[in-house]
Amino acid sequence: MLTASALLLLAALAGYALLCAASPFGTCRKCQGLGGKVVLDRKGRPKRSKPCRRCKGHGKRLRVGRRLHNHGRVIHRAGTRPTPLKR
């Protein structure tokens, strides 16, 4: 019972890791990928207002898994970089 749930959790994590590797960007949850809120002008035509603050108007965001991967890579690179020789 415990091993089946552990394997299921491991499979879900592996699937999410593959998703983050294949597609590191997802749509912004605040503006639904539009880059800003769509408002109507006085004639009823859609126009764009200010850009979304969360995605800065791009409509895409970096996934949490990819953000963790990038942060871990920075920490690893900083820890394995050779120190310069002092003269």
Order of alpha helices (4+ residues) and beta strands (2+ residues): alpha-beta-beta-beta-beta-alpha
